[in-house]
Amino acid sequence: MRPGPDSPPASPRKPHGKQACIISLRLSYSLRTRRVRLFPK
């Protein structure tokens, strides 16, 4: 998650970096929607 030299945009060690980022974004979005459903304003 931290944009440093450890995770360059084209890392040969992590071919699924973009996919993992998308999955994490979807997880965070689902958690947010679930939280909103559980605790409506």
C-alpha positions in Angstrom: 0.0 0.0 0.0 2.9 2.4 0.6 4.3 3.8 -2.7 8.0 3.3 -2.2 11.0 1.6 -3.9 9.8 -1.7 -2.7 6.8 -1.7 -5.0 7.7 -0.2 -8.4 4.9 0.1 -11.1 6.4 -2.8 -13.1 7.7 -5.3 -10.5 8.9 -8.6 -11.9 8.4 -10.2 -8.5 4.7 -9.3 -8.2 3.0 -9.9 -11.5 -0.5 -9.7 -9.8 0.1 -6.3 -8.2 -2.7 -4.6 -10.0 -5.1 -7.5 -9.4 -4.3 -7.5 -5.7 -4.9 -3.8 -5.6 -8.3 -4.2 -7.3 -9.2 -7.0 -4.9 -8.2 -4.9 -1.9 -10.2 -2.0 -3.3 -13.3 -4.2 -3.8 -12.9 -5.6 -0.2 -12.7 -2.1 1.3 -15.7 -1.1 -0.8 -17.7 -4.1 0.3 -16.7 -3.5 4.0 -17.8 0.2 3.6 -21.1 -0.7 2.1 -21.7 -3.4 4.8 -20.9 -0.9 7.5 -23.3 1.6 5.9 -26.0 -1.1 5.8 -25.4 -2.1 9.5 -25.2 1.5 10.7 -27.4 3.7 8.5 -27.2 7.5 9.1 
